[in-house]
Amino acid sequence: TFQRQLQQSDCQNVLMKKVFDTHMLFLQINQSAAALKHVFAALRLFVAKFPSAFFQGQADLCGSLCYEILKCCNHRSRSTQTEASALLYFFMRKNFEFNKQKSIVRSHLQLIKAVSQLIADAGIGGSRFQHSLAIINNFANGDKQMKNVNFPAEVKDLTKRIRTVLMATAQMKEHEKDPEMLVDLQYSLANSYASTPELRRTWLESMAKIHARNGDLSEAAMCYIHIAALIAEYLKRKGKSKTNCVAINIIVQNH
């Protein structure tokens, strides 16, 4: 009935947000496994009908959906885990198709962010969550329509990176009273996101905060210089700036 209004401004509008929030309520309030099965079906239809709401413009809706689905991937019910994993795979597939079979950058970024949040909020990372990641990989390996494109490889890379974040976070908790070891772990994590500037910047900022908190101001400054070089290089490649990271040579050559 309200499809035309929902599609206004490439699905970036107040009505869309209200409809989306209503869908999210079904995941935020405890439901039976039978009810959740219908919720996941409704969400598949919603994503299929309004992909622009998730894969274009602001990333708020995409991030919120990724958070709630991942939470369900850690559900105690095996059937709910499977349904949530299937929905997440479907969501990434739609992202790939929306980007004309080029990448799943948005869902990749939002899923990693959601994992980072859930580690603190819900303590994910156990056998249930690992089981869901395995299901997603199985979907990718068995999807005959995607056999000749790089989508399965992107899914495999994403699940591998999620596992890296989970392992690194577990190690960080073990070494939270050892600032040098903690920073080393964060540096390794930042380097693993060399191809994803937004996430690399997030971890570099986190490193800078730890250095500043410990009074290591020169090290904190180096982190911020690295971030500046990263942004300069990104803007240059996007054609939005004439200078790249070479401009940082005036300050320091270690970029």
Residue pairs with C-beta under 8 A, 6 or more apart in sequence:
2 15
2 19
3 49
5 13
5 15
6 13
6 15
6 16
6 19
6 50
7 50
7 52
8 15
9 57
10 52
10 56
10 57
11 50
11 52
11 53
11 56
11 57
12 52
12 53
12 56
12 57
12 58
16 50
16 53
16 61
17 61
19 46
20 46
20 53
20 61
20 64
20 65
23 39
23 42
23 43
23 46
24 64
24 65
24 68
26 35
26 36
26 39
26 42
27 36
27 39
27 68
27 69
27 71
27 72
28 68
31 39
33 77
33 79
33 80
36 72
36 77
36 80
36 83
37 79
37 80
37 83
40 83
40 84
40 86
40 87
43 65
43 87
44 87
44 90
47 54
47 65
47 90
47 91
47 94
48 94
51 94
51 95
51 97
51 98
52 98
53 61
54 61
54 62
54 65
54 91
54 94
54 95
54 106
55 62
55 94
55 95
55 98
55 99
55 106
55 107
56 98
59 106
59 109
59 110
62 106
62 107
62 110
63 110
63 113
63 114
65 91
66 88
66 91
66 107
66 110
66 111
66 113
66 114
67 114
67 117
67 118
69 84
69 87
69 88
69 91
70 84
70 88
70 111
70 114
70 115
70 118
70 124
71 118
71 122
71 124
72 80
72 81
72 83
72 84
73 81
73 84
73 85
73 88
73 124
73 128
73 129
73 132
73 133
74 81
74 118
74 122
74 124
74 126
74 128
74 129
74 132
75 81
75 84
75 128
76 128
78 131
81 128
81 131
81 132
81 135
82 135
84 132
85 132
85 135
85 136
85 139
86 135
86 139
88 111
88 132
88 136
89 136
89 139
89 140
89 155
91 107
92 104
92 107
92 151
92 154
92 155
92 158
93 143
93 146
93 151
95 104
95 106
95 107
96 102
96 103
96 104
96 146
96 149
96 151
96 154
99 105
101 149
101 151
103 154
104 151
104 154
104 155
104 158
105 196
108 154
108 158
108 161
108 196
109 196
109 198
109 199
111 158
111 162
112 158
112 161
112 162
112 165
112 196
112 199
113 199
113 202
115 124
115 162
115 165
115 166
116 165
116 169
118 124
119 125
119 165
119 166
119 169
124 166
125 166
125 169
125 170
129 166
130 163
133 159
133 162
133 163
136 155
136 159
137 155
137 156
137 159
139 155
140 146
140 151
140 152
140 155
140 156
141 152
143 151
143 152
146 152
161 192
161 193
164 189
164 192
165 189
168 185
168 186
168 188
168 189
171 185
172 182
172 185
172 186
175 181
175 182
175 185
176 182
179 210
179 214
182 210
183 207
183 210
183 211
183 219
186 203
186 206
186 207
186 210
187 207
189 203
190 200
190 203
190 204
190 207
191 200
193 199
193 200
193 203
194 200
197 230
197 231
197 234
200 230
201 227
201 230
201 231
204 223
204 224
204 226
204 227
204 230
205 223
205 227
207 223
208 220
208 223
208 224
208 227
209 220
211 217
211 219
211 220
211 223
212 220
222 252
222 254
225 248
225 251
225 252
225 255
226 255
228 248
229 245
229 248
229 255
230 245
232 241
232 243
232 244
232 245
232 247
232 248
233 244
233 245
235 241
236 242
236 243
236 244
236 245
237 244
245 255
248 255
249 255
